[in-house]
Amino acid sequence: MATKKRSSRKYGKAAEKSVESAMRRRKRGTLKSGKGGKGGKVKSRKQAIAIGLSEAREKGAKVPRKRTTKKGGRKAAKKSSARKSTRKRTTRKRTARKRSR
């Protein structure tokens, strides 16, 4: 008996076509970023791939979910706490001033 090989593709063929299309549009200079294509021209290869995958997701193609980054919050918090500890603390002595009339 021949067993059927299981497909372990992360991305479907429709997603592949969508990314190819986005790459072609980038090369032609017609791929634009932003909502409704009102943004600037896309020159980055990575950005073109991201746009292609996003379009594929909208069409319902087999594309894994977007990664949620938890590092961003931690990094920002770490930086701010480090900044606070290294900041010089200046204490001003407030003297009570008496008004003479």
Phi and psi restraints in degrees (value plus and minus 20) as a CYANA .aco file:
   2 ALA   PHI    -111.5   -71.5
   2 ALA   PSI     105.9   145.9
   3 THR   PHI    -110.1   -70.1
   3 THR   PSI     122.4   162.4
   4 LYS   PHI     -98.6   -58.6
   4 LYS   PSI     108.6   148.6
   5 LYS   PHI     -93.6   -53.6
   5 LYS   PSI     112.2   152.2
   6 ARG   PHI     -98.5   -58.5
   6 ARG   PSI     116.0   156.0
   7 SER   PHI    -101.6   -61.6
   7 SER   PSI     105.0   145.0
   8 SER   PHI    -133.6   -93.6
   8 SER   PSI      13.5    53.5
   9 ARG   PHI     -93.8   -53.8
   9 ARG   PSI     112.0   152.0
  10 LYS   PHI     -97.9   -57.9
  10 LYS   PSI     -58.5   -18.5
  11 TYR   PHI    -133.9   -93.9
  11 TYR   PSI     121.1   161.1
  12 GLY   PHI    -100.7   -60.7
  12 GLY   PSI     152.7   192.7
  13 LYS   PHI     -87.8   -47.8
  13 LYS   PSI     -52.6   -12.6
  14 ALA   PHI     -83.8   -43.8
  14 ALA   PSI     -57.7   -17.7
  15 ALA   PHI     -86.7   -46.7
  15 ALA   PSI     -59.4   -19.4
  16 GLU   PHI     -80.9   -40.9
  16 GLU   PSI     -64.9   -24.9
  17 LYS   PHI     -83.4   -43.4
  17 LYS   PSI     -60.7   -20.7
  18 SER   PHI     -84.8   -44.8
  18 SER   PSI     -59.8   -19.8
  19 VAL   PHI     -88.9   -48.9
  19 VAL   PSI     -61.4   -21.4
  20 GLU   PHI     -78.0   -38.0
  20 GLU   PSI     -64.2   -24.2
  21 SER   PHI     -81.6   -41.6
  21 SER   PSI     -63.8   -23.8
  22 ALA   PHI     -83.6   -43.6
  22 ALA   PSI     -58.9   -18.9
  23 MET   PHI     -85.4   -45.4
  23 MET   PSI     -61.4   -21.4
  24 ARG   PHI     -82.7   -42.7
  24 ARG   PSI     -63.8   -23.8
  25 ARG   PHI     -83.7   -43.7
  25 ARG   PSI     -55.7   -15.7
  26 ARG   PHI     -83.9   -43.9
  26 ARG   PSI     -64.5   -24.5
  27 LYS   PHI     -83.3   -43.3
  27 LYS   PSI     -57.0   -17.0
  28 ARG   PHI     -94.1   -54.1
  28 ARG   PSI     -42.9    -2.9
  29 GLY   PHI      71.6   111.6
  29 GLY   PSI      -1.6    38.4
  30 THR   PHI    -125.2   -85.2
  30 THR   PSI     -24.4    15.6
  31 LEU   PHI    -101.0   -61.0
  31 LEU   PSI     106.0   146.0
  32 LYS   PHI    -143.3  -103.3
  32 LYS   PSI     129.3   169.3
  33 SER   PHI    -115.4   -75.4
  33 SER   PSI     147.4   187.4
  34 GLY   PHI      71.5   111.5
  34 GLY   PSI     149.3   189.3
  35 LYS   PHI     -90.7   -50.7
  35 LYS   PSI     108.7   148.7
  36 GLY   PHI      52.6    92.6
  36 GLY   PSI      -8.1    31.9
  37 GLY   PHI      48.9    88.9
  37 GLY   PSI       5.1    45.1
  38 LYS   PHI    -106.2   -66.2
  38 LYS   PSI     -32.4     7.6
  39 GLY   PHI     -92.9   -52.9
  39 GLY   PSI    -192.4  -152.4
  40 GLY   PHI     -97.2   -57.2
  40 GLY   PSI     153.0   193.0
  41 LYS   PHI     -88.4   -48.4
  41 LYS   PSI     121.4   161.4
  42 VAL   PHI    -108.0   -68.0
  42 VAL   PSI     105.2   145.2
  43 LYS   PHI    -133.2   -93.2
  43 LYS   PSI     -42.2    -2.2
  44 SER   PHI     -99.0   -59.0
  44 SER   PSI     114.8   154.8
  45 ARG   PHI     -85.7   -45.7
  45 ARG   PSI     -63.1   -23.1
  46 LYS   PHI     -82.5   -42.5
  46 LYS   PSI     -59.6   -19.6
  47 GLN   PHI     -87.3   -47.3
  47 GLN   PSI     -56.8   -16.8
  48 ALA   PHI     -84.0   -44.0
  48 ALA   PSI     -61.4   -21.4
  49 ILE   PHI     -84.4   -44.4
  49 ILE   PSI     -62.8   -22.8
  50 ALA   PHI     -81.8   -41.8
  50 ALA   PSI     -61.1   -21.1
  51 ILE   PHI     -85.7   -45.7
  51 ILE   PSI     -63.1   -23.1
  52 GLY   PHI     -79.7   -39.7
  52 GLY   PSI     -63.9   -23.9
  53 LEU   PHI     -87.7   -47.7
  53 LEU   PSI     -57.4   -17.4
  54 SER   PHI     -83.2   -43.2
  54 SER   PSI     -62.8   -22.8
  55 GLU   PHI     -84.4   -44.4
  55 GLU   PSI     -59.2   -19.2
  56 ALA   PHI     -83.8   -43.8
  56 ALA   PSI     -60.0   -20.0
  57 ARG   PHI     -80.4   -40.4
  57 ARG   PSI     -63.4   -23.4
  58 GLU   PHI     -81.8   -41.8
  58 GLU   PSI     -56.0   -16.0
  59 LYS   PHI     -97.1   -57.1
  59 LYS   PSI     -33.2     6.8
  60 GLY   PHI      73.2   113.2
  60 GLY   PSI       0.8    40.8
  61 ALA   PHI     -94.6   -54.6
  61 ALA   PSI     144.9   184.9
  62 LYS   PHI     -97.3   -57.3
  62 LYS   PSI      81.0   121.0
  63 VAL   PHI    -158.1  -118.1
  63 VAL   PSI     111.6   151.6
  64 PRO   PHI     -80.7   -40.7
  64 PRO   PSI     137.0   177.0
  65 ARG   PHI     -83.9   -43.9
  65 ARG   PSI     136.9   176.9
  66 LYS   PHI     -85.6   -45.6
  66 LYS   PSI     123.8   163.8
  67 ARG   PHI     -94.7   -54.7
  67 ARG   PSI     115.8   155.8
  68 THR   PHI    -117.8   -77.8
  68 THR   PSI     106.0   146.0
  69 THR   PHI    -117.8   -77.8
  69 THR   PSI     102.2   142.2
  70 LYS   PHI    -116.7   -76.7
  70 LYS   PSI     -35.0     5.0
  71 LYS   PHI     -83.7   -43.7
  71 LYS   PSI     -57.8   -17.8
  72 GLY   PHI     -73.3   -33.3
  72 GLY   PSI     -65.1   -25.1
  73 GLY   PHI     -86.9   -46.9
  73 GLY   PSI     -61.1   -21.1
  74 ARG   PHI     -88.0   -48.0
  74 ARG   PSI     -62.0   -22.0
  75 LYS   PHI     -81.8   -41.8
  75 LYS   PSI     -65.2   -25.2
  76 ALA   PHI     -83.2   -43.2
  76 ALA   PSI     -61.7   -21.7
  77 ALA   PHI     -86.4   -46.4
  77 ALA   PSI     -59.6   -19.6
  78 LYS   PHI     -83.1   -43.1
  78 LYS   PSI     -63.8   -23.8
  79 LYS   PHI     -82.3   -42.3
  79 LYS   PSI     -65.2   -25.2
  80 SER   PHI     -86.8   -46.8
  80 SER   PSI     -57.5   -17.5
  81 SER   PHI     -89.8   -49.8
  81 SER   PSI     -55.3   -15.3
  82 ALA   PHI     -86.6   -46.6
  82 ALA   PSI     -59.1   -19.1
  83 ARG   PHI     -84.6   -44.6
  83 ARG   PSI     -60.1   -20.1
  84 LYS   PHI     -85.1   -45.1
  84 LYS   PSI     -60.7   -20.7
  85 SER   PHI     -91.0   -51.0
  85 SER   PSI     -50.6   -10.6
  86 THR   PHI    -107.1   -67.1
  86 THR   PSI     -33.2     6.8
  87 ARG   PHI     -86.4   -46.4
  87 ARG   PSI     116.2   156.2
  88 LYS   PHI     -92.9   -52.9
  88 LYS   PSI     112.9   152.9
  89 ARG   PHI    -121.3   -81.3
  89 ARG   PSI     101.1   141.1
  90 THR   PHI    -126.1   -86.1
  90 THR   PSI     107.5   147.5
  91 THR   PHI    -129.8   -89.8
  91 THR   PSI     109.9   149.9
  92 ARG   PHI    -124.6   -84.6
  92 ARG   PSI     110.0   150.0
  93 LYS   PHI    -105.5   -65.5
  93 LYS   PSI     103.2   143.2
  94 ARG   PHI    -118.2   -78.2
  94 ARG   PSI     101.3   141.3
  95 THR   PHI    -120.7   -80.7
  95 THR   PSI     121.4   161.4
  96 ALA   PHI     -95.8   -55.8
  96 ALA   PSI     100.9   140.9
  97 ARG   PHI    -120.0   -80.0
  97 ARG   PSI     110.3   150.3
  98 LYS   PHI    -117.1   -77.1
  98 LYS   PSI     110.9   150.9
  99 ARG   PHI    -105.2   -65.2
  99 ARG   PSI     109.5   149.5
 100 SER   PHI    -122.0   -82.0
 100 SER   PSI     112.8   152.8
